[in-house]
Amino acid sequence: MNTDFTPTKDYFEPMHTAEHILNRTMVNAFGCARSKNAHIEKSKSKCDYFLPSAPAAEQIAEIEKIVNKIIAENLDVIEKFMPRAEVSKIADISKLPESAGDMLRVIFVGDYDVCPCIGKHVKNTAEIGRFKITTWDYENGRLRIRYKLEN
């Protein structure tokens, strides 16, 4: 097993880790899949989710509240290398190409989220800052959430 892994996605660590928390929160709240189309930048980011109907403004506010609650729990963010067969029992790997190999790098955000990932992450959610949904829109089944982090 290669533990000298160098992340190949050069995302801004706090923003990328916030994306993991947002993804889990959306899956929990709406039963949707994790974002398949995300654009992660240091100053602002966006994620797309596919839902059968538009969420209410109160639901979006609740998503922001939950993400901030999880961040405030100061959860450790840990990477583990695990066999693909084991990962498939704890995370959706249906979109992961076979070329990813049999040994996968998996990121755990405390007990809240688990996801195979090749990006950079903070060591603890305390490093993220405050999560703020700046805008959102819903069109043809696609919910786009734009967000930033505040200190």
Buried (B, 14 or more C-beta within 10 A) or exposed (E): EEEEEEBEEEBBBBBBBBBBBBBBBBBEBBEBBBBEEBEBEEEBBBBEBBBEEBBEEEEBEBBBEBBBEBBEBEBEBBBEEBEBEEBBEEBBBEEBEEEBEEBBBBBBBBEBBBBBBBBBBBEBBEBBBBBBBEEBEBEEEEBBBBBBBEE
